[in-house]
Amino acid sequence: MTRSDIAELRYAVNQLRQSIGALRTHYGDAKTVRRLENDLDRLVIDADEFEQSPPPEVSQRAQETIYVPDSKSDEAAWMGAQDEGLGFHSRPRTK
């Protein structure tokens, strides 16, 4: 995680802190507000821990490209299949 990623995380946490503060102002000491504050505290602890000792990065492996041929498929493979989501369920299948 780069320094800018960490700065962005800190910014998001501060935005969340302000939003929870507004909720506390509006709803007082409600149970759900206390839980949100608890979650925020845990998030701050985790962000601090992540910044101090980040875990090893996972290497990205290249995704395998799957090629689908342009040739016409065997229509017999689809006979008897339902056209879900296409409408006209009672209409016979056309070729």
Secondary structure in CASP SS format (residue, H / E / C, confidence):
PFRMAT SS
TARGET T0000
AUTHOR 0000-0000-0000
METHOD secondary structure of the structure
MODEL  1
M C 1.00
T C 1.00
R H 1.00
S H 1.00
D H 1.00
I H 1.00
A H 1.00
E H 1.00
L H 1.00
R H 1.00
Y H 1.00
A H 1.00
V H 1.00
N H 1.00
Q H 1.00
L H 1.00
R H 1.00
Q H 1.00
S H 1.00
I H 1.00
G H 1.00
A H 1.00
L H 1.00
R H 1.00
T H 1.00
H H 1.00
Y H 1.00
G C 1.00
D C 1.00
A C 1.00
K H 1.00
T H 1.00
V H 1.00
R H 1.00
R H 1.00
L H 1.00
E H 1.00
N H 1.00
D H 1.00
L H 1.00
D H 1.00
R H 1.00
L H 1.00
V H 1.00
I H 1.00
D H 1.00
A H 1.00
D H 1.00
E H 1.00
F H 1.00
E H 1.00
Q H 1.00
S C 1.00
P C 1.00
P C 1.00
P C 1.00
E C 1.00
V C 1.00
S C 1.00
Q C 1.00
R C 1.00
A C 1.00
Q C 1.00
E C 1.00
T C 1.00
I C 1.00
Y C 1.00
V C 1.00
P C 1.00
D C 1.00
S C 1.00
K C 1.00
S C 1.00
D C 1.00
E H 1.00
A H 1.00
A H 1.00
W H 1.00
M C 1.00
G C 1.00
A C 1.00
Q C 1.00
D C 1.00
E C 1.00
G C 1.00
L C 1.00
G C 1.00
F C 1.00
H C 1.00
S C 1.00
R C 1.00
P C 1.00
R C 1.00
T C 1.00
K C 1.00
END
